[in-house]
Amino acid sequence: MGINYPNGQPFKKNATDRPQKSQHVLYGNRGMSLEAELNESNKYYLDHGIAVIHKKPIPIQIVDVSYPKRSAAVIREAYFKQASTTDYNGVYHGKYLDFDAKETKNKVSFPLKNFHKHQIEHMRACQKQGGICFAIVKFVTTNQLFLLPCDVLFEYWDQQATGRKSIPKEVISKRGFEIFYRLAPKIAYLDGVDQLLKQIKKD
């Protein structure tokens, strides 16, 4: 199936955006992507009345469909109606959360090319309205997860023209919050959100 942006250009994912297999031995399911792990965690949070957070649907306009069987339709061509923003949003303790989830095989830094300008602009707008914005970053080779506050992301994004094109893992570890796999929820990322909220309140 060919999927295109509104301007007609074909959609291509960056290699570092592709879901990678989880290599966590104790609690991570082998072959489960970060997105699937977060979706499962969000279901746990919803079922237990902790938070209401969902993955945002991607608006797609279908333009070509074939019917090889009466009971099955195959989409041959489709277009994104608009550029997607971030992956997830919802409400937790009266706070609006808006965040994206990214994976990288890079061992020492997180490439900023994984983000797009419209995503950064969206998070800036949400933060301006009092929303809590961040990224969940997974370093695949070490199976480590971090909650990266949007302020750190903005800082490095704005320096790209004259600075580096990535955020060092050391910075993410120091200025972000490490989050961990558990039995339930699978990814306890709201623990990181709690730490972020305390930091915001303190500042």
C-alpha angles and dihedrals in degrees: 000000000000116000120190139186119247090266090060096252114137116253114244125178121221112247090242091054094062115108109257128207115265111240096190107133103198107041110355117097112234110243094019115128124225088251092055091047091052092046089053091048091050090052089054091050091049096045091051095046093244101121142342108230127152139177110254115245115240111234107231128177113211114216104167127037130167128196110213087168132022090239096046135058125195120205108221100176135010139163134215105246089211139354112280119244120201128335104241142026138166147117130291123173090341093308125119111232124199121174148148130224122219136176128201136182090206109116101203108030146016114243113230090213086082087076129064128216094246090055092053091047090050093053091047090053092048092048090050088059092051098267123146109238130183146135129245107218124193122196099207100197093056096029091231125151128203136181105222116200113231092237090066091047092049091048094056093038091057092049096055095099093060103014142045125316096227143046114245114241088230089061092047090051093048101041099029132058124254113228127195146215118253138172090255124039094021092217112027094203095148086071086064091046089054090054091047092051091051090051092049091049091049093050 
